[in-house]
Structures are given as structure tokens and as C-alpha cells.
Amino acid sequence: MDNPADGTTALRLGFSLSKAGNRSAPEPSGSPSDTVQSDGNKLSLLAVLHYLWDEAELTTWHAAFTGHRSWTVVHHRLRAAVDGKLVRKNPLAPSLFVPEPFSAVRKTEIEQRRIKAWAPARHQPGKTARLLIGIGEVKAIEPANHGYKMQVRHQPGHPWFLDEDLHRKLTKRFATELEHWQMAEAGEVRLLAICTFSVSRAGYANVEQLSVMTTDNNWIPFTGDADRSLLTTAIEQERSFRKVLSYNGSATAMASLIFTDTSPAVAAFIDRPAGADANDDDSIAGLPVWNWRTDEDMPGLPSPL
């Protein structure tokens, strides 16, 4: 809920930022069952990632962005996007950890800032553990001495640890996203993770809840091979557009892109059901529709101005 008086936005989260005692690993955020059972006014973990991606304007693309969207840009925009966001009247910014761009020259000071950022979530006997929200690009998911560890780019030596149960649920729930990431050429598909985590007394990050999102090499999210192909085509043709994200909803009946270099803007769909009405979707109400049926050749993209 936006507050125009002070410029803040109150967010209602569908997950906890604290942990009392031991409990089994929850289902990774974004599972179909969680979406059905959750309050539609509350954001799942994946919906928070979608929201921040939109707020950071990482879903917006212009040809001039080519070659200029690095992790430095992503980090800066995500940190800016969380300013003014409140959860239960408390600023969200201190609870969000995004690894800053790694530099060997600044390694020591970066490490010190990480320790400070993680300090509120460090385990204290007899006290309810506070959880942080972490967002990072996954480099690898590997077996550890106990469970698994998720290596995060720009965060060398400090992986996020997953127990075996959470890892099993991750590989089941996000099998498609993991396959896109594992089968693609190096650097062509990025896997972004968002998680809640606590910090052990020794300083290790233990994941409580987890969700992942695939993006292309420009950090633009996609949900399947056709979605990725449309993104690639639009970028190669130097088009301007906004990527549509599902938040808590289903992506099956949503537009994939909104072309913003046409007049008016055009909502681009993939396999849109016959007879569907654009006015049924508030995000594209009144916009002309372009649709690609994937059992046919992709039609030409809407003509730009």
C-alpha cells in the first residue's frame, strides 16, 4: 500500500522474517499449493523478487541498454528499489542482502560490510532468530558435508547452505528453471535466487525458504523456451519493451511483453487462448494484442513508430 504523504510503501509478506526453534524446511516459495493457499494481498518470496525487479526497472529494456547492464547496475538498482519499503512499519532495507560487486582490491572492506549486514541474523541462544532476505545469482549448487551449498556469484567463500529436504523440494518444484540454467551455454541463462536465511554462530548462512527465477544474460526474466525466444528476437531487433511478471498469479494467461515503442503500446502473448479478452487482464486493459501460437511460425513483431 502506497502512502503518498511520506513516499513509503507498506508490503505484506506471506512468509516470516523470524524463526523460533527448529522446524522442517518449508516448501520453496512459489509452489502452486502455496499460491492457492496464500492471502492474495500478501507477497510470496518469489513475488517479492518480481516486485523488486519491477521497482528496479530491470524489466524495462531499450536498445541503449545493450552491454551496460552488469551486476553493478543490478545491485545498485535493487538497493535503491527497497528504499521507502516497509514491513510492519519497519524499513525493509536492513533485512535485504544483495552481494555487492566483488573486487579483489576491496576484498577486506567488502567482507567487513557483509559481516555487519549479516549480524542481525546471527544465532543467539534462547532468542528468536531474525531472518534476512538474500538475492543473488547462483554460480553452482553442490553437495556439502551436511546437505548442499549454493555458491553465489560475487560472494566467494560464503555460500548459502540448504538441508537435504529443502534441496529435494527445490529440485522438484523448480525442475524447469534448473534445466534451463544447467543446459544453456555458459552465461546465456542466469539463475537468480531469493531466500530467507539465518546465520549460525560461526557465521554460516542457513536457508529457511527459497525461490529461483531464470533470466537471460541481460537479467530479464523468462519462464520458458518460447518466452526466451521472444525476448531474444525483440532485443535483436532493438525493440523497447517491458517484461510482464506474474507476482502471486499464474503466468499462463498473462502477456509476456508490453512493446513500448509502438503507438499505442502492444501486449505480446504466447499461446493466448482463443476468445480471450484483453480487458480481462488489468495490466493490458485496452491494449492491442499480438499473439504467437507456438505450433506455428512466429509472426512479425508489431511495427515500431
SVG drawing of the C-alpha trace seen along z (x, -y; Angstrom):
<svg xmlns="http://www.w3.org/2000/svg" viewBox="-14 -14 58 49">
<polyline fill="none" stroke="black" stroke-width="0.4" points="0.0,0.0 1.5,-3.3 1.5,-6.3 1.7,-9.5 2.2,-11.6 5.7,-10.2 6.5,-8.3 6.6,-4.9 5.1,-1.6 3.8,0.9 4.3,4.5 2.5,7.6 4.7,10.6 3.4,14.2 6.5,15.6 8.2,14.9 11.3,12.9 11.9,14.7 12.5,18.3 11.6,19.8 13.1,23.2 13.8,26.0 11.3,26.9 11.4,28.8 12.2,27.0 9.1,25.3 8.2,25.8 10.2,23.5 8.2,20.2 6.2,20.1 4.9,23.6 1.4,24.0 0.0,25.1 1.4,22.1 -0.1,19.7 -3.6,21.2 -3.4,21.1 -1.8,17.7 -3.6,14.4 -3.7,12.7 -2.7,9.4 0.5,11.0 3.6,11.4 5.3,14.8 9.1,14.8 9.0,15.1 6.5,12.2 8.9,10.0 11.6,10.8 9.3,9.9 8.2,6.7 11.7,5.5 12.7,6.4 9.9,4.2 10.7,1.4 14.4,1.5 13.2,1.2 15.1,4.4 12.0,5.5 12.4,2.5 14.5,2.7 15.8,0.2 18.5,0.9 20.8,-1.6 21.0,0.8 22.9,3.3 26.3,4.1 25.6,1.8 23.6,4.0 26.1,5.6 25.8,6.9 26.9,3.5 23.8,2.0 21.6,4.7 23.0,4.4 22.6,0.6 19.0,0.7 17.9,3.3 19.3,1.4 17.6,-1.7 14.3,0.1 13.9,1.2 14.2,-2.4 10.9,-3.5 9.5,0.0 8.1,1.0 7.1,4.3 5.0,4.0 6.1,0.3 9.8,1.3 12.1,0.5 12.7,3.5 16.2,2.3 18.2,3.6 16.6,7.1 17.6,7.3 21.1,8.5 22.4,8.3 26.1,9.2 27.9,6.1 30.1,6.5 33.3,8.3 36.7,6.6 39.9,8.2 41.3,4.8 38.4,4.1 38.0,7.7 38.6,6.9 36.2,4.0 33.5,5.9 33.9,8.8 33.5,6.4 30.3,4.9 28.9,8.4 29.6,9.4 27.9,6.2 24.9,6.8 24.5,10.4 25.0,9.6 21.2,9.1 20.5,12.7 23.3,14.3 22.1,17.1 21.8,16.2 20.9,19.0 17.5,18.6 16.4,15.9 14.1,15.9 16.3,15.8 15.8,12.9 15.9,13.8 17.4,11.8 16.2,11.9 19.0,12.7 19.1,12.1 21.9,13.3 23.0,15.0 23.6,18.8 27.0,20.0 26.6,23.6 24.6,25.9 26.9,28.6 26.8,31.3 28.2,30.2 29.3,32.2 25.8,31.7 23.2,31.1 24.0,28.8 25.6,25.4 24.5,22.8 27.5,20.9 26.6,17.2 28.4,15.0 30.2,12.0 30.1,13.8 33.1,16.1 33.6,18.3 30.2,17.7 27.6,20.0 24.0,20.4 23.5,23.8 20.4,25.9 19.4,29.0 18.7,32.2 14.9,31.8 14.9,28.2 17.2,29.2 14.9,32.1 11.9,29.7 13.9,27.2 14.8,29.7 11.2,30.9 9.4,27.5 11.9,25.7 12.9,28.5 12.2,26.5 14.2,23.4 17.1,25.6 17.1,27.4 17.1,24.0 20.1,22.9 22.0,26.2 21.6,26.9 22.3,23.4 25.6,22.2 27.7,20.5 26.4,17.0 23.3,17.3 20.9,18.1 21.2,16.7 19.6,18.3 18.6,15.8 17.8,17.0 15.8,15.3 15.8,16.8 15.3,16.2 18.3,17.2 19.7,17.2 23.3,17.0 25.0,19.6 27.2,18.6 30.2,19.5 28.9,17.1 27.4,19.5 24.1,18.7 21.4,21.4 18.5,21.1 14.9,21.3 12.9,20.7 14.0,20.4 12.7,19.5 14.5,19.1 14.0,17.2 15.7,17.6 16.8,14.6 18.6,14.0 22.1,12.6 20.6,9.1 18.9,10.0 15.4,10.0 13.3,12.8 11.7,15.5 9.6,18.6 10.2,21.0 11.9,21.5 9.3,19.6 9.3,16.7 13.1,16.6 13.0,16.7 10.6,13.8 12.9,11.8 15.9,12.6 14.0,11.6 12.9,8.3 16.4,7.5 18.0,8.4 15.5,6.2 16.4,3.3 12.9,3.0 11.8,1.3 9.5,3.2 8.6,4.1 8.6,7.7 5.5,8.7 5.9,10.7 3.4,12.9 3.9,11.9 1.5,14.2 -0.6,15.1 -0.4,17.6 1.8,16.8 -0.3,19.0 -2.8,16.3 -0.5,13.3 1.1,11.2 4.8,11.9 5.9,8.4 4.4,5.0 6.0,3.3 6.5,-0.4 7.9,-1.6 4.5,-1.4 1.5,-3.7 -0.4,-2.6 1.7,0.0 1.1,3.6 0.6,6.6 2.5,9.6 1.2,13.1 2.4,16.6 -0.3,19.2 -3.1,17.0 -6.3,18.9 -8.7,18.3 -11.5,15.9 -9.7,14.4 -10.5,10.7 -7.6,8.3 -9.8,6.4 -9.8,9.4 -6.2,8.5 -5.8,5.2 -2.2,5.0 -3.1,4.8 -6.6,3.3 -7.4,1.7 -4.1,2.5 -3.9,4.2 -2.8,7.8 0.0,9.7 -0.1,13.4 2.4,16.2 0.9,19.6 3.9,21.8 2.6,24.6 3.1,22.0 5.9,19.7 6.4,16.6 4.6,13.7 6.4,10.5 6.7,8.3 4.4,5.2 5.8,2.4 7.6,-0.3 6.9,-4.0"/>
</svg>
